[in-house]
Amino acid sequence: MDNQLGALTTIFTEVYYWITVVFMFLIHVGFCMYEVGASRRKNMLHTLMKNTMVIPLVTVTFYLFGWHIYFAWPNGPGFVGGFIDTPHASPFSPLMAATLNSGGDGYWSHINGVFWAAFLLFSWTAASIVSGAVIERIRSGAFWFLAVVIGSFTWIVDAAWGWHPDGWMVQVLGYHDAYASGVIHAVAGGFALGILCVLGPRIGKFGADGTPRNIVPPNPWLVTVGLFLIYTGFWGFYAACNVPIIDMGEAAGMEGSFWTTTNVYLTPTTTSAITFNFLMSLSGGLMMGYLVSRGDAFWTYSSGLGGIIAASAGNDLYHPIQAMFVAAIAVPVFYGMHSWVEHTFKIDDAVGAVAVHGYAGFFGLVISGVMLWGYPASLFYDATISPWGQFAGAMIMFWGLGFIPGFIVSKLLNAMGLLRIPERVEIAGLDLSEYHDRYLGESEVNAAEEDEARARGLI
């Protein structure tokens, strides 16, 4: 930090990201509550622990190699260049530890940890999106392996390609995805769909004639609170997708300084702009979800989230009314796609994650290419946003880095007998199977209490 102003902006940025990370933690709290509320009683503890263990597993692997991928591979598969040296993102660098001004780099010694943590929370989110789709029938170990694959590898590869100021997709395709319609949501939705194609439906989900049965969330209150926590954390996610204060004067070709907030592409925006658009897209999604689902609480709340996701690609540039309409138009698209895929291909997406994240994210990328046609994708390259560039980006995110890796890894796990729980365990319930001693002890305590009450003449 060369001067007092530089020191103040760096420290402000450090604190800003730290606060956004705390808010984003609520996304994971919300996913835990949401998925437990959607699980039947016999599977609740398994669902909770399956999602909880994402935190340490993805954290450690993202520290060891995920963070390095983002900075090392924006050039992509040979389009622009090779790997980039990333001294601050190596797990054994002094800048990946408690340090002050190591090697004369006062900026990264302050920023690296909180910036890493913001991306780490994005990684948890990608894994948790997958988690909800596969509840009640996947082996814990298989899910944790898949969570590391998407959380510390595939999603951060697509972030390096399309969510980095110098990413090859930004340069070549004019790809623009300010708040991660594709970079997190489409890739996670596609990854989940790849797993579901191999994993198969829950026992009893489809009738003998193939008609899907509605397995209603046993605890709608927990689902509701969980989704509201996800909304809250998602608001923090929007803030974390911005650099809060940076001098863009030279980059913008101006004389003197121009201090501003920027998006991940270092293109100027404001926190006011994203506040307008976040709330308007949430509102558009909720209203349309209520209408399309005829007041179904589960799909109304989910549509609020899906509406935000659909508008996220362009929410740094949309007018608030545009954001609301993009969100609203997306709802019947992903709601209808969910029903069609379920009926046609017998895909059992337990919480509609593929629809709310995958289809909504894909749609959001494509429609942003139309709505923002001709806008610059970044200040640093001549590429502009276009329908074909955004469609190509959507295909890469959903299919190339989402569905295909999810399908292949699941196929390998399934071939080894490691993917799905046995039928007898699924019928009895994962909690009784995996935590039998706990439930046995509980039964014995209840029996002992009843015997004692009878001995005392209380019952």
Secondary structure, DSSP 4 states (H G I P E B T S, - for coil): --SHHHHHHHHHHHHHHHHHHHHHHHHHHHHHHHHHHHS-GGGHHHHHHHHHTHHHHHHHHIIIIIHHHHHH-TTTTTTS------GGGSTTSGGGSS-SSGGG-HHHHHHHHHHHHHHHHHHHHHHHHHHHHTTTTB-HHHHHHHHHHIIIIIHHHHHHHHSSTT-HHHHHH----TT-IIIIIIHHHHHHHHHHHHH-PPTTSB-TTSPBP----S-HHHHHHHHHHHHHHHHHHHHHTSEEEEE-TTTTT-SS--EEEE-TTS-EE-HHHHHHHHHHHHHHHHHHHHHHTTT-HHHHHHHHHHHHHHHHTTTTTS-HHHHHHHHHHHHHHHHHHHHHHHHHH----TT-HIIIIIIHHHHHHHHHHHHTTTSBS-TTSS-B--HHHHHHHHHIIIIIIIIHHHHHHHHHHHHTT-SB--HHHHHH-HHHHHTHHHHHHHHHHHHHHHHHHHHTT--
